[in-house]
């Protein structure tokens, strides 16, 4: 866990959830009258606070570093499911309280409203779907960032290959130029050798002529 703000929200949310669970399990069933009504209204406010904290945690998770974003989102979604469950229990108690009052006043026995239960289930499903869509959008954004990074790397590699190719062409031209220079040097050396050989031959001929002239009988 690397988000201090997320951890602070989590600590506060855990306290509220624990308080709500105790209220729903232990306090409300033992209360009657106005005290029960006030306790349920206070629980509704605390449930709204918990829902707000969960929303802040989801926002913080989406802006977290990709290396631990999924972990934070998973925790926030787990808390969201718990808060939704508490909200459903509280609304069911509120609905039962209302039916009990109406039933007591009218002298009839009320029964659960199937439409209300279905509506609550649909709301919870929509919340879960929304969280899943948000997570899918985050994954899509991460994938897009990775693809952009890969494309940038490929572009850099392409530029490096182009530069390497240019350097290889330049090196090839240098090698060819060096070959031409060596060829000219070799031709110059060969010409020099020929000239030296001709000069030596001429000198030998002249020397032979001088010797013949001196040694021949007059």
C-alpha positions, 0 to 999 in steps of 0.5 A, a space after each residue: 500500500 503506497 497511498 497514505 490518503 487511501 489508508 486514512 480513508 480506509 481507517 475511517 471507513 472501517 470504524 463506520 462499518 463496524 459501528 453500523 454493523 453493531 447498530 444493525 445487529 445489536 442496537 436497533 433490534 432492541 430499541 422501540 419507539 422514537 429511540 429506534 427511529 432516531 438510531 435508524 436515521 443516524 445510521 442512515 447518515 453514517 451509511 451516507 458518510 461511508 458511501 462518500 468515503 468509498 467514492 473518495 477511495 475509488 477516485 484515489 485508487 484510479 489516480 494511484 500508480 499502476 503498480 498498485 492501482 489494481 490492489 487499491 481498486 479491489 479493496 475499494 470495490 470490496 468496501 463498496 459491496 459491504 456498504 451496499 449490503 449495509 444500506 440494503 439492510 437499513 432500507 429493509 428495516 426502514 421499510 419494515 418499520 414503515 409497514 409496521 406503523 401503517 399496518 398497526 394503524 390500519 389493523 392489517 398485516 403488511 407484506 414485503 414489496 417485491 417491486 422495492 426489493 427488485 429495485 434495490 437489487 437493480 441499484 446494487 447491480 448498477 453500482 457494481 457494473 459502474 465500478 467494473 466499467 470504471 476499472 475497465 476504463 482504467 485498464 484500457 487507459 493503462 494499455 493505451 499508455 503501454 502501447 504509446 510507450 512501445 510505439 515511442 520505443 519503436 520510433 527511437 529504434 527506427 531512428 537509431 537504425 537510420 543513423 546506423 545505416 547512414 554511418 555504415 554508408 559513410 564508412 563504406 564510402 571511406 573504405 572505397 576512397 581509401 581503396 582508390 588512394 591505395 590504388 593510386 599509390 600502388 600505380 605511382 610505386 609501379 611507375 617509379 620502379 619502371 623509371 628506376 629500372 629504365 635509368 639503371 638499364 641506360 646507365 648500364 648501357 652507357 657504362 658498357 659503351 665507355 668500357 668498350 671504348 676504353 678497352 678496345 684497341 686503338 
